[in-house]
């Protein structure tokens, strides 16, 4: 009986531990010395001269990165030891970090000189990556460090401090008034309770591209490339929805939070060429702001009018007519009023015809001098690219 109770208690503990599992939202170890402080803001507001030649670098910058501590790891280093004496006022501010409902910040600090104490503050800006944005909210915490032998770990519960479900910029400010020397900050880590993360499903309908023989499901692939995978769609190849023959391709990606703003495009064969990626020639990215309970995005490939709830009923491209097609010397293109511009390109992406249109009219395109082959007609409204049609020249 006792063994059974023990097993049950262990299962409960495992379950509770899993429920409290944390996912890393942001990490900075300062070990990537090739791109130190990339996308950070540094502010040397005291403009004072460091005492001693070993910190000459800090005459021109607020913080620099070097090895610190017994382990020899890299860390951000600043000084408060000036000649003549002055109060320190040195900042570094992280890039934007997306917080969830239960985010926590941890970091390590170390005083580099035995017997010297340095004070510093942590700020959280909810508006902009600047000192002004940080000062507006006031410090989230004040700290001191004088340990010259080992890094000390500190934590800040960002949720309890009032910072939830928003993008923030976290700043460290060395503000020692006197008596300090040098300080190191290392291993910034923002974590979130993994139970607050959601999975998003991306679905794209390839029916029209199949009908125009611009997409062959036997040989071609479709992916989604966006801010969530560094625009590398090879990490997220879509597959046909099981049990369907609707040409609806789908993938589900974990690790998002309500309120996230995503930018992305679907691509054919993982290519950024203007004949393969959506919205070519500088067209816009898709934008999806994740809302609670709305975790599926559905659209037609290369259709600008999309939303996360379903495929729109009205499609501008349904009203575009191209005839004769195949063409020999000319083709007529009938466009609705919304279409304001047409491009004709070859499959290598080279522009051959560029024509402004009068919406609601039929345009006569002279293709007599074009070599035989397959071309693409690209259509634009005042808002940008909306779709394409294949044109065959005989």
N, C-alpha and C positions, 0 to 999 in steps of 0.2 A: 504494500500500500504506500509506504514511504517513498519507494522508488518511483512509483507512478506519479505521486505529487511532485517529486523533484523534476521529473521529465516535463510535467505540465508547467511548472514554474519557469523552467528553462525556455520552453516554447514561448511563454508570455514575454520573457525578457528579450528573446530574439525578435519577436514581433514589435515590441516597443522600440528596440534599437533601430530596426528597419524603418519604422514610422518617423524616427527622428533623423534619418539619414540626411546629410547635408550635401548640396551640390555647389561646386565652385562657380561663382559668377564672375569674379575678377581676381587676377593674381599678378603680382609684380615682385620678382625676386632680385632684380637688378643684375642677374647673371648674363643677360643677353647684351654683352658689351658692344656689340656692333650697332645697336640702336638704342642707346641709353636715353632715357627721358623722351622717347619718341611720342609725339602728340601730348606731351605734358606742357604746362605753363610754369616757368620759374620766375620768381620776382625777388630781386635783391634790393629791398626798400631801405635798408640802413645805409648802404653805400660806404660802409666803413672799411678801413684797411686791416686785414688780419695781422696779428702779431706773429712773427716767425716766418721763415721762408718756406716751411713745409706746407703752408696753406696759401701760397701765392695764387693758386688757381681760383680761390674764393674772392679775389679782388674784383673779378669780372663776372662771376656767376654766384647764385645763391647757394646752390648745392652741386656737388660733383659725386661721381661714383668711384669707389676704390675698395680694396679689401679691408675688412675690419673683424675684430674678434679672434678668438683662438682657432676657429675653423678656417679662417682665411676666405670666407665668403664675401662676395661683393655687396655693398650697401650704399645708400645715399648718405653723404657726409656734409655737415655744415659746421661753422664755427661761430662762437660768441666772444672769442678772445681777440679784442681789437686794440690797436695802438694808433692814436689815443683811444681810451676806453669809450665804448658806446653800447647802447642797448641793441641787441640783435633783432632783426625783423626780416627773416628770410623764409620764403614760401616755395613749396612745389605743389602743383595741383594736377590731379590725375585726369585722364580723358573721362568722358561720360560713362557712367556705370548704371545699368538698369537694375533697380531694386525690386524685390517682390514684397510679400507680406511679412516675411520674417527674416530679413537680411541681417547679418552680423559682420562686423569688421574686426580683424585682428592684425597685429603687426608686432615687430620686435624693435626694441630700442637699446642703445648701449652708449654710456659715457666713455669716451676714449681716454680720459685722463683721470687717474686715481685721485680721489679727494675733491674733484670738481663736480659741481651739480649744474645741470642744464635743465631749463624748463621749456616746454613746447605745448602747442595747442593743436587740436584736430578740428577742422571746420567741414561743413557739408553745404555746398551751394546747390540749390534746386533750380537756379535760373541760368547761370552761365559759368564758363570756365575762366573765372577771373577772381582777383582779390576782392573786388567790390561785391561780387556775387556771394563770396564766402562771408565777408564782414556783415552783410545785410542780415544773415540768419544768426550771427553770433557764434562763438565757439561751441562745439558739441561736447568738448571735454578738454581739461587741462591736466598736464602730466609733467613729471620730472624724472630724470635718470642720472645716477652717479656711479653705477656699477661698471667698473673698468675691466671685469674679467669674463663676464658672460652676458649675452643678450637677455633682456627681460621681455616677456610677452604680455601685451595689453589687449583688451577687447573693448568694443563698443557695440551695444545692441542698437542697430540703426532703426529697427522697428519701434522700440520703446522710446527712442529719441524723436519719433514722429516722422521718420522718413520711410514711407512704404509706397510701393507701386508707382515709382517715378524714376526718371533719369536724374542722377546726381553727379557732382564733381567733388571729390574728397581732397582736402588740402591739409598739409602739415606745415606748421609755422613755428620756427625756432624764435622764441621771444625772451630769451634770458636777458635780464637787465644788467647783471654784473656777476662776477665770480665764476663763470663757466669757462669752458674751453672748446671741446669738439664733441659732436654727437653723431651717432649713426642710426639710421632707420632702415629696416629691412623686412622682407617677407610680408608685404601687404597682401591680405587675403579677404575677399568678401564672399561669404557663403549664404546659401538660402536653403530653407527646409525643402527637400526635394518633393514633398507632397504638394507643394504649391505650383509645381511646373506642370504644363499640359503638353500634349502631343497635338500637332497640327497635321491635317490631311490636305494635300494639294492634288486636285484633279483637273485634267485638261482634256478636252474633247478634240480628237484629231480627224473627225469625220470629213470636214471640208478639205483638209490637206490630202487625205486619202483619195477623195473624189477627183481632185485636181492632179493626182499622181505626183504630188510634191512630198508625200510621205508614204513609205512602204513598210508596213509592220513586220515584214519578213526580214528586212535588212537594216531598217533604221531604228534609232532609239530616240527617246525624248527625256530630257532632264529638267530640273529646276535649279537655277543658279541665283543666289541672292546674298544679302548681307549676313545671313545665318551660316553660310558655308564659304565665305570669302569669294562669292561668285564663281565657285568651282562646282559646276553641276555634275561632274563625274562622281561626286560623293552621294548624289541623290538621283539615281536613274528611276524613272517611273515605269510601272508595269501595267498591263491590261487588267482591269478589275475582274477578278475571278467570276466565272459563270455568266459573263456578259459578252455580247458581240456588238457593243455600241461604240467601239473605238475610244472608250473612256479610259485614260491612263491615270494611275494614281500612285502616290507614295505618302507615307506617314512619317513625320520627323518629330522626335521628342525634344524637350528642353526649353519650352517657351513660357512666358508669363503673360497674364492678362495685361493689356496696355502696351505690349510690344508693338513697335512700328517696323514692318518688314518691307524691304524693296527687293524685287526679284523679276526674272524673266524665265520663260520656258525656252528650251533650245532643242533643235534637231541635231542628233549625232554629236552632241557636246561641242558645237561649233559657234563661234561668235561672228561668223561671216554674215553679211547683210542678207543673204538668201536663206539662212538657216535659223538665226535667232529672231525672236519676236521684236517688233517695232524697230526696224533697221534705220540706218542713216540718222543716228542720234535721237531716235524716238525714246519715249519715257519708259522708266521701269514701272512694273506693277507695284502698287502700294496697298498693304493690308495692315490695318490697325486691329490687333487681336482684342476681341470683346469676350466677356464671360459667356460661356456656353456656345459660342460661335467659332468652331474649330475646324471648319471645312471650307476650302476655297475652290470654287468650280468655275470654269470658263471654257470658251472655245479658244483654240490656239490662234494667236495673233489678233484677237478681238479685244479692243480697248475697253468696251463696256462690259466689265465683269464685276461680280461682287462675291461675297463669301457665302451666300445663301443658295445660289443656283444660277443656271444659265439664263441670261436675259431673253425675253421673248422676242423683242425687236432687235434686228441686226441690220445695220446700214448696208453691209455687203450683200445681203439678200436682194437688194434693189439695184445692184450693179449688173449690167448686161454687156457682154462682149460678143460681137458677131460681125462677119463670119469668123469662126474659130474652129479649125485652122484657117489662117488667112494667107493670101498670096500677095496682093499689092496694097491692100488697105484693110483696116478693121474699124468698126464703129463701136464706140464705148458709150453706153447710156448710164448716166450717173444721177443719183438723187441730189436734192438741193444741198445736203450737208457736205458733199464732196467738193473740195475747192482746188485740189491739186492732184496731178497724175504723173508718175514716173514710170518709164519703161526701162528695165535693166535686163542684162543677160544673166546667166546662171553663175557667172563669176563676180557679179555685183556691179559691173560697169554700167553707168547711166548712159542711155542712148537717146531717150526722148524725155523732155521735161516740159510739162504743159500745165498752165493755169486753166481752170475750168469755170464755166458758168453753171452753177448747180441746176439740175433739172433739165439739162440739155444733152444732146448726143454729139460726141466728139469724133471727128474723122482723123484717124492716125495713119499716116503714110508709112508703110513698112516695106515698100517695094525694094529698097536697096539693102535690106537686112538679109544676112545669110539665112539659109534654112536652119531651123532649130527651135528650141524651147526658150521662151522669155517669161519674165514676170512683169505684170502691171501692178504698181504700188499706189494705193489710194490714201489721201490725207484729207482730214477736215481741218477746221481752224484750231482744233485741239491737238492735232498731230495724226500719226499713222493709225489707220483703222483696219487695214486688210490688204490682201493681194489676190490676183487672178492669174492663172497661167494662160499664156498665149503661144500658140504653135504657128510658126511660119513655114509654109510649104514652098 
